[in-house]
Amino acid sequence: MAQLVHLFVFCWEGQRLIDHSLLMHDKIYSSTWYKIPIKSQKLLLPVLKRSLRPKSLSAGGMFIFSLQGFTTVKK
């Protein structure tokens, strides 16, 4: 039971990371980026490009910690 709870905590945090990384692009785009200096605007371009793909927490590249992964293991 303790291992199941431990796995759930990792999967919960992994899911939060995925959710927050998906929201990063929208948050930057909806901010007032046009009011900052041009140099800073140019720095936002790579960040916007990298934020299109969600970041995830994995175990050796074999298992991605997410709530979907937790339910698969639980079954």
MDTraj code that builds the backbone (N, CA, C; nanometers):
import mdtraj as md
import numpy as np

residues = "MET ALA GLN LEU VAL HIS LEU PHE VAL PHE CYS TRP GLU GLY GLN ARG LEU ILE ASP HIS SER LEU LEU MET HIS ASP LYS ILE TYR SER SER THR TRP TYR LYS ILE PRO ILE LYS SER GLN LYS LEU LEU LEU PRO VAL LEU LYS ARG SER LEU ARG PRO LYS SER LEU SER ALA GLY GLY MET PHE ILE PHE SER LEU GLN GLY PHE THR THR VAL LYS LYS".split()
xyz = np.array([
    [0.0830, -0.1195, 0.0000],
    [0.0000, 0.0000, 0.0000],
    [0.0877, 0.1263, 0.0000],
    [0.1966, 0.1219, 0.0776],
    [0.2848, 0.2381, 0.0854],
    [0.3501, 0.2661, -0.0503],
    [0.3863, 0.1613, -0.1233],
    [0.4464, 0.1806, -0.2552],
    [0.3465, 0.2401, -0.3533],
    [0.2205, 0.2016, -0.3401],
    [0.1162, 0.2562, -0.4256],
    [0.0965, 0.4058, -0.3978],
    [0.0978, 0.4431, -0.2706],
    [0.0864, 0.5842, -0.2338],
    [0.2083, 0.6612, -0.2833],
    [0.3259, 0.6016, -0.2704],
    [0.4492, 0.6657, -0.3170],
    [0.4441, 0.6877, -0.4681],
    [0.3993, 0.5889, -0.5423],
    [0.3856, 0.6019, -0.6868],
    [0.2824, 0.7088, -0.7222],
    [0.1721, 0.7144, -0.6466],
    [0.0692, 0.8143, -0.6732],
    [0.1242, 0.9555, -0.6551],
    [0.2048, 0.9762, -0.5519],
    [0.2612, 1.1098, -0.5280],
    [0.3517, 1.1506, -0.6436],
    [0.4361, 1.0580, -0.6907],
    [0.5210, 1.0885, -0.8059],
    [0.4373, 1.1175, -0.9297],
    [0.3335, 1.0390, -0.9518],
    [0.2485, 1.0597, -1.0691],
    [0.1713, 1.1906, -1.0594],
    [0.1279, 1.2264, -0.9406],
    [0.0565, 1.3526, -0.9201],
    [0.1464, 1.4713, -0.9548],
    [0.2702, 1.4684, -0.9045],
    [0.3641, 1.5765, -0.9342],
    [0.4025, 1.5781, -1.0819],
    [0.4164, 1.4604, -1.1426],
    [0.4444, 1.4543, -1.2855],
    [0.3312, 1.5133, -1.3677],
    [0.2077, 1.4864, -1.3265],
    [0.0919, 1.5422, -1.3965],
    [0.0865, 1.6934, -1.3813],
    [0.1211, 1.7427, -1.2627],
    [0.1249, 1.8883, -1.2426],
    [0.2285, 1.9533, -1.3325],
    [0.3448, 1.8879, -1.3480],
    [0.4485, 1.9400, -1.4361],
    [0.3997, 1.9455, -1.5804],
    [0.3323, 1.8421, -1.6255],
    [0.2776, 1.8389, -1.7614],
    [0.1754, 1.9502, -1.7797],
    [0.0852, 1.9645, -1.6844],
    [-0.0191, 2.0679, -1.6940],
    [0.0404, 2.2083, -1.6957],
    [0.1359, 2.2341, -1.6084],
    [0.1965, 2.3676, -1.6035],
    [0.2781, 2.3974, -1.7283],
    [0.3453, 2.2965, -1.7825],
    [0.4245, 2.3220, -1.9027],
    [0.3350, 2.3479, -2.0229],
    [0.2155, 2.2900, -2.0246],
    [0.1212, 2.3187, -2.1329],
    [0.0640, 2.4596, -2.1229],
    [0.0505, 2.5101, -2.0020],
    [-0.0043, 2.6441, -1.9819],
    [0.0989, 2.7544, -2.0058],
    [0.2271, 2.7190, -2.0062],
    [0.3335, 2.8192, -2.0199],
    [0.3180, 2.9000, -2.1482],
    [0.2929, 2.8353, -2.2601],
    [0.2803, 2.9036, -2.3891],
    [0.1652, 3.0043, -2.3856],
    [0.0514, 2.9620, -2.3332],
    [-0.0644, 3.0512, -2.3275],
    [-0.0402, 3.1703, -2.2353],
    [0.0255, 3.1459, -2.1228],
    [0.0519, 3.2546, -2.0281],
    [0.1456, 3.3589, -2.0879],
    [0.2505, 3.3132, -2.1560],
    [0.3443, 3.4082, -2.2176],
    [0.2754, 3.4850, -2.3292],
    [0.2009, 3.4130, -2.4126],
    [0.1368, 3.4777, -2.5271],
    [0.0311, 3.5783, -2.4842],
    [-0.0400, 3.5510, -2.3760],
    [-0.1456, 3.6424, -2.3330],
    [-0.0931, 3.7545, -2.2428],
    [0.0359, 3.7523, -2.2110],
    [0.0917, 3.8603, -2.1298],
    [0.1151, 3.9845, -2.2156],
    [0.1625, 4.0879, -2.1544],
    [0.1913, 4.2119, -2.2274],
    [0.3359, 4.2101, -2.2755],
    [0.3690, 4.1109, -2.3556],
    [0.5052, 4.0938, -2.4066],
    [0.5461, 4.2077, -2.4997],
    [0.4490, 4.2735, -2.5588],
    [0.4792, 4.3813, -2.6536],
    [0.5231, 4.5089, -2.5830],
    [0.5103, 4.5140, -2.4511],
    [0.5528, 4.6323, -2.3763],
    [0.6956, 4.6209, -2.3240],
    [0.7561, 4.5060, -2.3360],
    [0.8932, 4.4896, -2.2870],
    [0.9911, 4.5256, -2.3981],
    [1.1174, 4.5497, -2.3638],
    [1.2165, 4.5877, -2.4659],
    [1.2336, 4.4787, -2.5734],
    [1.2801, 4.5217, -2.6888],
    [1.2965, 4.4319, -2.8040],
    [1.3911, 4.3172, -2.7711],
    [1.4982, 4.3439, -2.6973],
    [1.5927, 4.2380, -2.6611],
    [1.5227, 4.1274, -2.5830],
    [1.4388, 4.1656, -2.4907],
    [1.3660, 4.0678, -2.4101],
    [1.2612, 3.9948, -2.4936],
    [1.2010, 4.0647, -2.5885],
    [1.1039, 3.9991, -2.6769],
    [1.1713, 3.8883, -2.7577],
    [1.2934, 3.9139, -2.8022],
    [1.3666, 3.8135, -2.8788],
    [1.4015, 3.6926, -2.7925],
    [1.4205, 3.7131, -2.6633],
    [1.4488, 3.6018, -2.5730],
    [1.3253, 3.5157, -2.5487],
    [1.2085, 3.5732, -2.5670],
    [1.0856, 3.4970, -2.5465],
    [1.0568, 3.3978, -2.6601],
    [1.1097, 3.4238, -2.7777],
    [1.0827, 3.3359, -2.8923],
    [1.1270, 3.1916, -2.8688],
    [1.2510, 3.1661, -2.8226],
    [1.2874, 3.0261, -2.7969],
    [1.2054, 2.9624, -2.6847],
    [1.1692, 3.0434, -2.5869],
    [1.0872, 2.9912, -2.4775],
    [0.9497, 2.9498, -2.5298],
    [0.8915, 3.0324, -2.6150],
    [0.7620, 2.9979, -2.6739],
    [0.7715, 2.8715, -2.7583],
    [0.8786, 2.8587, -2.8338],
    [0.8953, 2.7409, -2.9184],
    [0.9122, 2.6145, -2.8341],
    [0.9907, 2.6226, -2.7273],
    [1.0128, 2.5058, -2.6428],
    [0.8882, 2.4696, -2.5623],
    [0.8030, 2.5657, -2.5368],
    [0.6854, 2.5381, -2.4542],
    [0.5719, 2.4738, -2.5329],
    [0.5890, 2.4546, -2.6630],
    [0.4845, 2.3886, -2.7412],
    [0.4764, 2.2389, -2.7097],
    [0.5895, 2.1801, -2.6702],
    [0.5907, 2.0388, -2.6312],
    [0.5867, 2.0296, -2.4795],
    [0.4980, 1.9494, -2.4242],
    [0.4902, 1.9406, -2.2781],
    [0.6129, 1.8714, -2.2189],
    [0.6568, 1.9186, -2.1062],
    [0.7664, 1.8563, -2.0334],
    [0.7077, 1.7474, -1.9446],
    [0.7853, 1.6449, -1.9189],
    [0.7349, 1.5360, -1.8368],
    [0.8452, 1.4799, -1.7489],
    [0.8046, 1.4159, -1.6436],
    [0.8939, 1.3499, -1.5499],
    [0.8879, 1.2014, -1.5809],
    [1.0034, 1.1392, -1.6041],
    [1.0017, 0.9983, -1.6410],
    [1.0992, 0.9187, -1.5558],
    [1.0794, 0.7897, -1.5566],
    [1.1676, 0.6970, -1.4862],
    [1.2535, 0.6266, -1.5899],
    [1.3697, 0.6811, -1.6152],
    [1.4612, 0.6204, -1.7100],
    [1.4113, 0.6192, -1.8529],
    [1.3169, 0.7060, -1.8848],
    [1.2603, 0.7105, -2.0189],
    [1.1640, 0.5970, -2.0481],
    [1.1390, 0.5123, -1.9500],
    [1.0504, 0.3972, -1.9715],
    [0.9080, 0.4223, -1.9230],
    [0.8942, 0.5040, -1.8216],
    [0.7629, 0.5309, -1.7635],
    [0.7500, 0.6797, -1.7392],
    [0.6452, 0.7394, -1.7932],
    [0.6184, 0.8815, -1.7711],
    [0.5215, 0.8930, -1.6539],
    [0.5653, 0.9674, -1.5532],
    [0.4817, 0.9867, -1.4356],
    [0.3664, 1.0803, -1.4697],
    [0.2472, 1.0253, -1.4770],
    [0.1250, 1.1018, -1.5001],
    [0.0103, 1.0229, -1.4383],
    [-0.1043, 1.0863, -1.4278],
    [-0.2187, 1.0161, -1.3699],
    [-0.2653, 0.9028, -1.4608],
    [-0.2489, 0.9195, -1.5899],
    [-0.2825, 0.8121, -1.6833],
    [-0.1898, 0.6915, -1.6613],
    [-0.0628, 0.7181, -1.6394],
    [0.0322, 0.6117, -1.6128],
    [0.0012, 0.5417, -1.4812],
    [-0.0402, 0.6189, -1.3799],
    [-0.0752, 0.5600, -1.2519],
    [-0.1934, 0.4650, -1.2650],
    [-0.2954, 0.5069, -1.3388],
    [-0.4119, 0.4191, -1.3540],
    [-0.3761, 0.2941, -1.4346],
    [-0.2833, 0.3052, -1.5280],
    [-0.2398, 0.1879, -1.6023],
    [-0.1681, 0.0900, -1.5115],
    [-0.0806, 0.1401, -1.4252],
    [-0.0082, 0.0530, -1.3315],
    [-0.1041, -0.0072, -1.2308],
    [-0.2007, 0.0698, -1.1859],
    [-0.2957, 0.0225, -1.0849],
    [-0.3810, -0.0925, -1.1382],
    [-0.4135, -0.0884, -1.2676],
    [-0.4946, -0.1967, -1.3255],
    [-0.4142, -0.3243, -1.3261],
])
top = md.Topology()
chain = top.add_chain()
for i, resn in enumerate(residues, 1):
    res = top.add_residue(resn, chain, resSeq=i)
    for name in ("N", "CA", "C"):
        top.add_atom(name, md.element.get_by_symbol(name[0]), res)
traj = md.Trajectory(xyz[None], top)
